[in-house]
Amino acid sequence: VAAWLGLHQEGLPKLPVPSLQQTCERYLATLEPIVDEEELSHTKELLAEFQKAGGVGERLQKGLERRARKTENWLSDWWLTTAYLDYRMPVVVHSSPGVVLPRLEFSDRQGQMRFAAKLIAGVLDFKTMIDNETLPVEYLGGKQLCMNQYYQVLSSCRVPGLKRDSVVNHAHRSRPPTHITVVHNFQFFVLDVYNSDGTPLTVDQLYMQLEKVWSSSLQTNKEPIGILTSNQRNSWGKAYNNLIKDKTNKDSVRAIQKSIFTVCLDAPMPCVSDELYHSRAAVQMLHGGGSRWNSGNRWFDKTLQFIIGEDGSCGLMYEHAPAEGPPIVSLIDHVVEYTKKSEMVRTPMVPLPMPQKLRFNITPEIKKDIEKAKQNMNIMVHDLDVKVIVFSHFGKNVPKTHKMSPDAFIQMGLQLAYYRMYQRCCATYESASLRMFKLGRTDTIRSCSIDSANFVKAMDDPAKQKIEKVTLLEKAVKAHRAYTDMAIHGQAIDRHLLGLKLQAIEDLTSMPEIFMDTSYAVANHYNLSTSQVPAKTDCVMCFGPVAPDGYGVCYNPMAEHINFAVSAFNSCNETNATHMAQRLEEALLDMRMLLESTPKAKL
């Protein structure tokens, strides 16, 4: 692996194991605003016991440190299996994020095909940089970042299992794939995107090939085989084993899994007003809108699927196991720039082979599995509520004027919005990148802190002076900034606690009390699951909530506006995505007003 990853990975430090005492202290501090006093004092006792010299904690900590010495990254394999491959809920809504790209100016199949051709060419252009290892190394605060995730997103696919999934990656095989998959009207095609001499097809050639795909799949009367991939993972694992017993099916499935990526040519979705357009596009990217619309036009296990609707909607969804948002976003930024500059060039008319339609033999049993998957998908579709808002009042510019981190400012807005809706604080997850370390993935920034709680409680308290509120906001923002810094340097608590817990499981010892404690359950029940995914492109990423009574909030802060996506489940009476989005807008505006109407004390 080192060979194809270039030499720059060599200089990356290994992910550290934080000290036990530090993690225990910080864990207690994060519990303070979210659990009651009785629980807290019980947890204090358990932690004291856990940390005793020669006790359980010390033994597990030593085991983790040993593991860290012996592996490239003590966390990465554990994280991949526990966070993704062992997770049995459907990847749709529960795991795979969607990205909505700016709406395109076309409303017919020619426009759709032309754009799809440019997009494919743009991805292949990015792939060249990956293959030649000429991708510019990224830096954060002067430190180079691990580029490994870029090498995991093309030519890869998740494969269902009966109890645990796996990911296959064909990019590093001796003969890497040269085709993509195109889906139209629920029918899958293999499209070769390279000439025999190894050069990529031109935009013009790709356009002609897509026209052929379109005209050989005019009818949608085919069984939507792809919808099977949206099912609960154990059910899909069973159906999958059954499906690939047939040689034709097995070959077709393998062709999809091996393909560099998938392009979904979608049928138009029901029309909505301009104001609701982004929210409708978000659900199209997240799940396709149900079995009547485009949910059958997907292979949800595929790492990368670009989605282009006949009505100008455009975006992608990705299977989360191989990578986080940022590498996907830099691919998007590259591709969007490419589609803007790429004009159709007339290429010499070399007759190209017909794209190959993938065949599936559908037995009555598979048909039953498809029907069940359709039902489950439609239940999921009805249950997910997504609200996308373009917050146009300000962007990164305002927090920056007040010397505040834009991310911390937005997170405090979320804390305030949640507190105003529920009169309480909740465990909040914000992902932090660990890419400063070799094979680093993420840790958790816990946005709810003592300082954020003090601020949100004071904000609407008429007894408090404005100047005091400003001071509390500044303190909360600074605390968030400090936690973020700690997290990206490998000193956060969540992955460390998980490591201690998994170490206990591996040692086959009894589960330490701290993990059986109510506080631990509360701390890991994220009513707010959030992520900042900044992009140069004016896009927004979206994902489902991680708790049945929670919200998923993703945002892209631009210079003068912020794109937000808020999701919630309709099956929960307490949550409402639209209300949360409105409260968030109000909170951010109130915070700006507070800052602008409070004269700074003269030094």
N, C-alpha and C positions, 0 to 999 in steps of 0.2 A: 504493500500500500504506500509506503514512504516514497517509492520511486515516482509514482504518478502524482503524488501530492507536492512534488517540488521540495526544494531544500528549505524554503522559508519556515516550514512547520518545525524544523529542528530547534529553532531558537525559542519556541514557545515554552513557558513554564508549565509545570504540572499543577492541576487543581489541588489547593491545599486542604487539609482537614483542620477546621478551626479548633481552638481549645475548648475542652468540655465545659469549663467554668464559664467562659465567655458566652457560649451558646445557651447555657442554662439561665444565666442572668438576663440575656436578651429575650429569651423565650418568656420569662416572667413579665418583663416589661411590655411585651406585645399582648399578653393576656389581660393586663390591667384594665384597658377600656372596654373589653368585650365579655368578661365573665364576672359573676358576682363575688363578693368578698369571701363568702364561705368557701366557695370553690377554689378561690385563689389561695386561701391559707392552706387548704388541703393539698393543692398542687405544690406549694412551697415545701411542705413536709416531704412529699414524694421526691422532689428534686434534691432535697438535702440528703435523703437516704440514697438516692441514685448516685450522688457524687462522692459518697464516703470513700476514704482511702481504701484501696484494695477491694472496692465494691463492684457492682455490676457495671456501672457507667465506665469506670476505669478500664475494665476488662474489654468492653465493647469498643471503647475508644482506641485501645492498643490494637485490636483486631482491624479497625478501619485504617489505622496508620500503617499497619503491615500491608494491607491491601493497596494502599496508595503507593507504597514503595515498589510493589510488584507489578502494577498495571500502569498503562499510559494515562488512564483517567479512572480514579476509583469509582466514579459515579456513572459514567456514560452508559455502560451496558445495563446496569441496574435500572437506570432511568428509562431507557428505551423499552425495557420489558414491563416495568411497573406502570409507567405513565401511558404507554401506548399498546404494546403487543399483548399484554395480559388483560387489557380493558375490554370488556365484552359488550358494551353498549354499541349501537351502530356508529360508524365513523361520521355519518351524515348528522349534522346539527350538534352532536355531542363531542366531536373532536376536530373534524376538518373545517378550516376557515375558508371563507369566500372573499373575493376581492371584486369590488365594482369599479370599473374604469369609466372615464368620462364618456357620456353618451355620444354615439357617432351619428354623423349626418347621412345615414342612408336608411332606406325603408323598403328595399327590395333585395332579391337574391343576388343580383349582380354586385351590388354594393357590399353585401355580406361576403361574397366570394372574394372580391378584390381585397377587402380588408383582411380576410382570413389568410390569403396568400402572402400579403405583406407581413402579417404577424408571424407566420411560420418561418419566413425568411429571416425575420428579426431574431427569433429564438435560435435558429441555426447559426446565425452570426455570433450570438452569445456563446453557443456551444463550441464554436471554433476557439474562442478565448479559453474556455475550460479545457478543451482537448490539447491546446498548445501551451497550457499553463501560462498564459499571458494575462490572466485576470489580475488587475491591479490589487495588491494586498491592501486590505482595509486597516485603518488605525483608529484607536479610541484613546483620546488623551495621550497621544504620542506612543502608545503601546500597540504593537501589531496584533491583529486578531487572527484566530484560527479560520482558515478558509475551507475546511473539510466539508461543511454542509453543501457547498456549491457542487461538490463532486457526487452528491447523493441524490440530487433531484431529477436528473435526466436518466432515461432508460431504466427506471426502477419502478417497483410496484409492491404493494402489500399483498400478502397471500394469506387467506383465512385458514385457521386451524381449528381443531375441535375444542382445545382449551387455551391455546396461545397462538397468535399469528406470527408471521415472519415477514421480512422484507427481502425481496430479491433485487439485485442491482446488476444489470447486464453491461453497464458502461465499461467495466474493467475486465471484461472477458477478452480473450484473444481476438475474437471477431465481433466487435461491438455492433449493435443493430444500426441499420441505415433507414429504417422506416418509422413513420408515425401512424397513429390510428386516427381515423376520421369517423365520427358517428353522425348519421343523419337519419331522421325518422326511425330511430331505434336500431338502425342497421350499421354494423361495424365494417370498416374497410381498412386494408393495409395500403398505405401510400408510401412508395419509396421516394425519399427526398434527396437522394444523391444519384448522380450519373455514375456510369461504370468507371469513369476515371477519378471518382472520389470528390468531384466538385458538386456543391449543392445545386439543386434546381433553381432557376431564376424565378422571380415573382410571377412572371408571365407564364412560365411552365406550370408552376404550382396552381395558378388560376385555372388553366386548362384541365388539370387533373381533378381539381375540386368540382368543376363543371360536370365531369364524367361521373364523379361520385354522386352528385346531386341527381343527375338524370337517371342513374340506375337505382335510385331509392325513392321514387316518387310516392309510393304507397306506405302508409304507416300500419298496414294490417299485420305486420310481423309481431311476434311476441317480444316484449321489451326485456330481453335477457339481462340487460345491464342493471335492472332494478333489483336483481338478487343481491348485488353488492351493497345495497342500502340496509340490509337486514341486520338484526342482532348477530354478533359475530359467531356465536356457537351454531345458530341456525344456518347461517351462511356457510360455515365450515362444513356442516353436514351436507347441505345442498351442493356445495362445491365438489366434495368427494364423489357425490353421486353424478354430477354433471360431467366430470372429466373421465368417468369410466369409458365414455364413448370417445373413440380416437379423433373423430372430426371436431368434437367439442374441445377436446384437450388441446389440439393444435390451434384452434381459434383463440382459446383462452391464453395460451402461451404467446401467441402473436401480439395480443393486447399487452400482456405483462412486459414483453421485451421492448415494445415500441418506445421511441425516444420520449414522446409525450402524446397526449390525446387532444384532438380538436373536436368540440361538440358544436355542430351546426344546428342551432335551435329553431324550432317553430316560434312564431310570434306569441307572446303572452297576452293576457287580457289587457286592454288599454286602460291607463289611469292618468289622472291629472299630472301636470309637471311637478307639482309639489310632492306627490306620492311616488314619483318615478323612481327615485333612488331606493326607497324602501322596497318597492316591487322588484327592482333589479337585484337587491341584496338577497331576497329569498330565491330568486332564480339562480343566483350563484351558489347559495347554500344548499338547496335541495331540488331545484328544478320546478317547483310549483305543484308537485303531485303527479300521480300516474296519468291523469288526463292531459297534462302539459309536457314538461321536459324531463321529469325524473327518470324516465326510461332511457333517456338519451345520454347516459353517463356510464362510466365504469368507476365507481367511487373509490376503488382500491388503488387506482392509478395515482402516482405521486403528483403529476401535473396535468390538469385539464383546462384548456382554454375554451371559453364559452362565448360564442358569437351568435346573437339572435338576428333573425331576419329584420327585426324592427329597430336595429341600431344599438340594442343592449349588448354589453360586452364586458367580459371580466374573466375570472378564473376561479377554480377551487383547487386546494391541494391537500393531499393526505399528509397528516402532521408528523408521522413517525420519523421520516428522514431529516426534517429540517424545521427551523423556525421561520417566522415572517420576514426578517430583514434580507436574507439571501433571495427569497422569492421576490421581494420588492425591488432589489437592485436588478434582477432579471427583467421585471416589469418596466422599470425606468428605461432600461436599455432598449427593450422591444418597442415601447411607445415612441421613443425618439426615432427609432429606425423606421417605423411605419409612417412617420411624418415626412421623413426626407426621401423615402424610397418611392420612386415613380415607376410605373410599369414600363419596362424596356422591352421592345420587341425582340424576341430571341429567334434564332434560326429554327425553322419548323422541323425539329427532329421528331418523328413519331415516337410517342412515349407509350410504354405498356399500360394497359388498362389497370387502374387500381383494383386490388383483389378483394372481393366481398367475402367476409368471414361467414362460414356456414355453421349453423347450430342444429342439432337434432333434438327436438323437444319431445321428451316422453311425457305421458300423462302425469308422472310423478313430478317432473320438473315444472310442468304447467301449474301444478298445485303449489309448488314452492313460489312460483312467480306471482300467483294470485295472492298468496299470504303476504309476500313482500310488498305488493301493491297496497294491500289493506293497511299494513303497518306504516308504510310511507305516508299514506294519506292521513293517518292519525297524527303522525309527527308534524306534517304540514299544517294541519289545523291547530296544532298545539303551539306552534312557534310564532311569536309576535316579534317583528323586527321594525324598528323605527330608525331611519337614517336622517340625520339633520346636518345641514350646512349652517354652522354657527357663523354668521357673516359679520358680527359686530366687531370682532378683533381676532387676531391670531397670536403668534409668538411675540409680536411687537409689544403688546401691552405689558405682560409680565417682565419682559426684558427692560422696558423703561424703568420699572420699579426694582431692577436688579434681582429679579426672582427667576428661578428655573421654570420655564414654561410647563414642563411635565409635572413638577411639584405643584404648580399653581392649578393646573387642570385637575390633578388628583385631589387637592383640597376642595375644589368645586364639587367633585363627586361625593366627597365625605359630607359636605354641607347639604347637598341635594338629598342624600340618603337620610341624614339626620332629620331634615325637615319633613320627610315623608313618614318616617317610622319612630321618631323620638328616641332613637337609640343608635349606637355605633355598631358596625358589624365587621367581621373578619374580611379583609380585602386583599385580593391577590393582584399584584402587578408583576408582569414578567421582566426579569433582568437578565441580560445576556452574560454568559460566562465565557464568551469567545476569546477573552484574553488568555485563556488556558487551552492547552492542547485538547481537542475533541470536546470543548466546553459546549453545553447546551444552555440551560437557564437555571436561575434560582428565583426565589420570591421576594419582591419588595413588599413588605407589609405596610400599606399606606395608612392603615388605621393605627394611630399611636396615641400616647398620652397627650402629646402636643396638638395633634389634629382634633382630639376629643375636646380639649380645652377651648380651642378656637371655635369649633362648630357650636358648642354650648353657649359661648359668649356672644356669638354673632347676632342672634335675635333677642338677646337679653337687654331690655330697656334700661336696666340699672347700670349697665357697663358703658363707659365713655368710649367714643370712637377711637381715641388714641390707643386705648388699651386693646381694643379689638385688632387694630393694625399690628400692634406688637405681638399679639398672639398668632396672627396670621403669618407674620414674618418668621416667628419661631417654628411654627408648624411646617412652613416651606423649607426652612433650614434643616429641620429634623428629617424631612423626607429626602432631601438632597444627600444628607449624611448616610441614611440607610441605603440609598441607591448606590452610593460610592462604596460602601461596605460590601454590598451584594455583588457588584461587578468585580470586586477584588477577592471574591470567594469566601467572604466572611459572614454571609447571611446564615440564618438558622434552619431554614426548612429542609434543604437537601441534607444537611448534617444530621438532623433528627431522623430523617428517613433512612439515612445510612446506618445510624445506630440501631434502628428498628430492624432493618434487613440483615444487619450483622447478627442480631440476636436470633433471627429466623435461621440464618445459615449455620450458626453454632448449635442449633437445635436445643437452645436453652429456653426456659419459660420466658414469656413476653414480659419485659419490665413494666412495672405498675404505671409509669408515667405515660405509656402508650395506651393504657386501658382506662385512663382518667377522662372524666367528662370534659375537662378543659381542653384536652387534646382534640376531642371530637368537635368542640365549638371552634377551636382555632383553625380546623381544617374544613369547616363548613363555610365556603366562601359565598356570601350573599352578593358580593361584588367581585367579579372576575374581570380584570381589565388588562389592556395592553396598549402601549403607544407604538404605532407602527408608522414612522415618518417616511414619506416618499417625496420625490421631486414631482411625480405625477399627481394630479389632483384626484386621487382615488381614495377609497376607504375600504378597510378590511372589516369583516364581521364574523362573529362566531356565536354559538349558542351559550346559554348559561351553564355553569357546572353544578349548580344546586337546583333542585326542583322549585325552590322559592327564591331563586337568585336572578341576577342580571349578568349578561355578558356585555361589556362596554369596550369598544375599540375606537381609537381615534388617530387621526393624522393631522397634526398641527401645521398649518401652512403659515406664511408670513402674516397674512391679514385675515385669515378665516380658519375655522377648524372643522374638519369632517368627522362626525361622530356616528357610530352605529350602536344602537342599544337593543338588546334582545331580552325577551322574557317568555315564560310559558303561560299560555292562556289557562291551563289547568290549575294555575295557582291564583286564588282570588286576591292575594295580597300584593301581587306584582303587576305592573303595567308599564310597558316599554315607552308609550307615548308620554305618560305622566312623568316618568323618570327623565326622559329627554327634555321635557319642559322645565322641570325643576333644575336640571343641570344648566340650562340656558340662564334661568333666573339667578342661580347661585353665582355663575361666572360674572354676570352683569352687576350683581350686588357687590361682589368682591372688588370689581373695578371701581365702582362708585365709592366704596369705602376708602380705597387707596387714593382716589382723586379728590375726595372731599375732606381729607384729613391733612391739615398743614403739617409738614414735617417740623418737629421741634428744632429750633435753631441750635446748632452746636456751639 
